[in-house]
Each structure stands twice: as structure tokens, then as C-alpha cells.
């Protein structure tokens, strides 16, 4: 989707158009955050703090277009499936006599231990991601509601904006460290 403004400037995405409305330092800070952050949800929450009013889908497409994100969950799930398959093949080889029982048993124990480790890591990753997502979504909702409530009262606009930025920094810092 391209958008042309009254000044003739062409934007490829809604996000690019929004970024052009920010100050240079805010735009640069947001781009740096989007590049470094592995989570589109966290980028969405941060964008809301800086005043993004567009849709999650638009932002998600922009992030995918601009920054390559490593999908750790997908990689881990793929490795887990491969390990499970290796264990099944090894069991069949032991059963058919292709591999000696004692040799196969040691290798089987090793693969099963590695599989359990992958499963535990996957569960930890899922729990941490869910927890972070819920906390950030809650913080985002509160910040959007506060902005909405006080939008018509200019005397509160700047203090609320400063408070939201401070809260965002603290919440994000606590989530990334713990």
C-alpha cells in the first residue's frame, strides 16, 4: 500500500508515514529498538507509547519487511521434532538388530536426555514469552486508557507522557533483566 501526502511525499507503509511525524531522535530510537528487539509484541507496545495509532498487522508487516527476526521458538520446535524422529529411528534399528543393544542403549539414553532438555527449554521460553506479553499488553492498555482519558486536558498531557515513558522504561528493564 502506498500513500501520497499533499506535499507529494510517497510512503510505502503506514508505519513509515507515522515515523515521519516523530522527531528525528524518537524515530531513530524506535528504529533501533525495533531492530534489536526480537518480539513484535514488544515493538507494538513501544510504538503505542510513542504515539502509533495504526494497526498491529501494519506494524508487524513493517517489522518483517525491515528487520529479519530469528524465530527461536520455531527453531527449537524443529530441533525437538528432529530429535524425536532420531529416537524413533534408533529404537527401530535396535529392535531390528542393525545396532547392538548395548551400543544403542547408550545412544538412546543420550538422545532422550537431549530431547527432555529441548522440551524443558521450550516450556521455559513459552512461559517467559507469555508472561512478558501479558505484562506488556497490560501496560500498553493502561497507557492507552490514560492517554484517552486525559486527551482533552492539555495540562496533563506532558506529565502523563513523561510518566508513561518512565513506566515503560522501568517495566521493560525489569522484564529484560528478570
CORSUL-V609311 format. One line per field, one symbol per residue. psi: psi as a letter, one per 20 degrees, with the letter a starting at -180 (. if undefined). Layout:
# CORSUL-V609311
psi = ???
This chain:
# CORSUL-V609311
psi = pqpprhijppphrhgggghiirrghgggggggghghpiphghggghhhhjjpiaqgggggggghhhppppnhgggghghgggggggggggghhggijhpqghghgghgggghghghggggggggggggggggggghggggggghgggggjhjnhhigghggggghgggggggghhhh.
